[in-house]
Amino acid sequence: MTLAVLIEQCALALTQAHVSFGHGTTNAADEAAWLVLWQLGLPLDSDFTDPSINRELSDQESQPVQDLIKLRISSRKPAAYLTQEAWLQGVSFYVDERVIVPRSLIAEVLAEGGFDPWLSADTHRVLDLCTGNGSLGILAALAYPDVTVHGLDISTDALSVAQINIDRHGLQHRISLFQSDGLQQAQGRFDLIVCNPPYVNAHSMSELPAEFKAEPALALAGGVDGMDFIRRLLKVAVKHLSAHAVLVLEIGHERAHFEAAFPQLEVVWLSTSAGDDQVLLVTRQALVAGQPLL
């Protein structure tokens, strides 16, 4: 069979098995293409109209692909765990089961300059809180060549993965990692804090598909209303922000819970491909004003 036919067959198998997506792809066709091309060692942007790419495959070539698809179905692990690679804004990152698969919408806003109006020439120190595999901190370092980045995470396993990615991108001289429960070990003040915290509420956690339950719950579960970590963060963030600094926070589908928890806090909602209510920006001034009510 040809490469294109093999991908079609694999997509059909994924569809019939009712696997869930959301870790780099949103549908069976894209996920099948990713896994097939990866297993065959072909570029993920391969041109299927090229006869040298869309050629007849031998059984020796196609069998490992079919085995990989079967493993994806039987294990219900995200494809990124099977390939140990994930892509965010066109940048490759190493991943394994020690971290959630990077997919933060903050990366979109960062790439599009969505919070640049709040930054300035004085933006030098960036904090990536709940850094996970380090992707947001790395993307920030790539976007802003003059900044240094601190990455904090409570999980030493996650920090080990983040160090792999920092080394992969040659950013050891600009990104430093620290084990910390929230901001407890944060050093000094920062001009920008980005944070993709655990924010999934308890009900949603109980209904997550198996692929999401394969990820570390520590990085997902935010308590009954999803706001446990965020409550602690907003109470102490002011003392870690410089005079004109901002905090950029992802909350996913939890806007209603966020606004119920912090009704008086003035925030700016930033546009993403998933809507205008999943990533917010709050200035230091707004946090100071809202401090008595947090």
N, C-alpha and C positions, 0 to 999 in steps of 0.2 A: 504494500500500500504506500501511497505518497505521504509526505509529511502533513499536508493539509487534511487528508482523510483521517490520519491517525489523531490529529487534534480534534476533529469533529467527533470521532468515536469516544475520545476521552471526555469531551464536554458532555456528551450524551450520558456517559456513565456517571459523571458527577451530578448531573441533573436528576437522573433516576434515583440516585442515592440520597437526594435531598440534603446535600452538605450545605453548610452556611459559609458565606463569604464576608468580607469586610476587613481583611488583613492585607490589603494591597490590591485586591481585585473586588469587583462587585457582581460578577456573573461567571457562569460556568465556562463560557468560551474563552474569556481572558485568562481564567485560572488554568484551564487546560493548556493554552498556548504557553503560558509561563512555565508550567511543569515539564511539558514536552521539550521545549527549547532548552531549558536548563539541563535536563537529563541528557540531551544529545550534545551539550556543549556548544550550542549555537547562540548568537547574540539575541537578546530579547526583542530587538527591533528588526529582526530578519525580514526580508522582503519575500513574501510567498509567491510573488509573480516571477521570481528568479528561478529558472529551472534547476540551477545548481543547489538551491535551497529546498524547493518543493520537488524533491526527487523520490524515487522508489527507495523504500527502506527495507533492509534485510530483517529477518526474524531476530537476528542477534542484536540489532539496533532497537527494534520496537519492543522486545520483551521487557527490558529494564524500565521502559517508559510505562508499560502497562502495569508492571509491579509497583511502580511509584504511585500511580493513580489508585491502585488497590489499597496501598498503605494510607494514602490521604483519606480514603473512604472509611477504612476499618479503624484507624486511629482517631479520626476526627481532629487531628492536629492541624493548626494553620499551615498552609503551604510554606510559609517563611521558616517554620521550624524544620521542615524537611529539607529545604535548600540551604538553611542557615544564612539567608540573605534577604534583606528587605530594602525597598527603595522609597525614599521620601524626597520630593522635589528634585527628582533626577539624580540623587546622591545615594550611593550604595552603603548599606550598613550591615555589619555582622549581627545576627540575632540567634538566640537559642532559648530554651525553656526557662532560663533564669530571669528573663525580662519579657514585658509585653511587646508585641510586634509594633514598631513605631508607625503611628498614623495620625499624630496630633495635627489638628487644624491650625494650630499656631504656626506650623511650618509654612502653610499657605500664606498667612498674613505676613510673616517674616519675609518670604520670597517676593511678595508684591509690595513691600514697603508700607504695609498697612499701619504700623505704629511709628514710622519715621517722623511724622509731624511733631511727635512728643519728644523726640531725641534731638541731640545737638552735638556740636563739636566737643562738648564736655562729657559726652557719653563714653566712658572708658572701661567701667567695670560692669560685667553682666553676670547674673546668677541664673543658672538653670536648675530650678528646684524640682525634686522628683525626677532626676535626670534619666533614670532608666538606662537605656543603651547609649545615652549621650547624644542622641541625634539632634535635639534642639540646640544644645550648646555648641555642637559642631557647626550646624547651619548658621548660628549667630556669628561664630568666629569667621566663617567663610564670607558672610554678608558684610561684616564690619571688620575690616583688616586691622583697625587700630585698637580693638578692644581685647581685654583679657577676660576669660570666663572661668567661673567656679561652678562645678557640678556637684550637687548634693543629693544623696539618696540614703534612706534608712537601710537599704539592702546592700550588704557587701558583695553579694552575688551580682547584683545589677552593676555595681561599680566596676567589677572585674570585666564585665562585658563592655561597659563604657570605655575602659582603658584600651581594650582591643581596638575599638573604633577610633579613638584618639590617635593611637599609634598608626593605624591604617591610613589616616588622613594627614599624618605628620604634624599634628598640632600640640605635641607634648609641651612646647615652650609657651603656649598661650592658654591652655585649659588645664586646670587643676581639679582633682576630685577629692571629696571629703565625705565620710560616713556621718550622717546626721539625721536625727528625728526632727523633721521639719526644719526650722531655722536655728535649732539649738546650737549648732556648731558653725553657723555662718560667721564669717570674719569680716568685720567692717561694714561699710555702707556700699550700696550698689546703685548704679544709674538706671539699670533695667533689670527687672526680675521677670523671667518667664516660667510658668508653672503649669504642667499638665498633671494635676493631682489625682488621687483616688476620689472619684465623685459619683460612682454608680450607687443609686439608692438600693435598699435591701430588697424591695420587691423586684426591681429589675434584675438584681444579681441572681435571684432565685429562678428567673426565667431565661437567663442567658443560654444561647446555643452551646453545644459541647466545645466548639472551637474556641469560644471565649473563656469557657471554664478551664481550658487547658493552660491558660495564662495565669501568672501569679496573682492570686486574689488580693494580695497586699497592695498591688498597684491599681486595683479597680474599685474595691469596696469602700464606700464612703459613709457607711452607717445607715441608719433608718431613712434619713432624707437625703443622704449623699453629701452632707455638708460638714461632717465631723472634722476632717482635716482642714477645710477652708475656714471654719470658725477659729481654729487655733492659729492659722496663718494670719488672718486679718487682724487679730488682736495684737500681734507682735511685729507685723511687717514694717510699720512706720520707722522703728529704730534701725532698720536695715536698709532704708531708702535714703539716697542723697536728696538734696533740697528740691530738685526738679525731676526726680525719678518717677517711673511708672511701673506698675505691676500688670502683667498680661497673664490672664488666667483662663484656662479652658474648663468649661463645665458641662459640655455635651448637651444632653436633652434635659438638664436639670434647672432651666431658668426659673420655672415656677417655684421650685424649692429654694433656689438662691434668693429670689425676691421676697419670699416669705421669711427667710432667715435674716435678711439684711434690707429691710424695706426703706430705710432712710439713706442708704449709701448711694452716692452719685457715681455712676459708672458709664462708660462708653461702650456700646456694643459694636463689634467689628465684623465686617462682612466676610463670609467664607462660602465655599461651594455648597456647604450643608445648611446655609441660612445665616441670618443676622443675629442669632440669639445663642450661639454656642461658645463664642470667645469674647471676653470682655477685657477692657482696660480701665484701671483705676489709678488716678494720680495720688501722689503722696498727700497733696493738699486735701483731696477728698477723703482720704483715710483719716487724716487729722481731724477734719470736721465731723466725721462720723464715728470717731473713736468712742465717745461716751455711750453710743448705742450698740456697739459691736459686742 
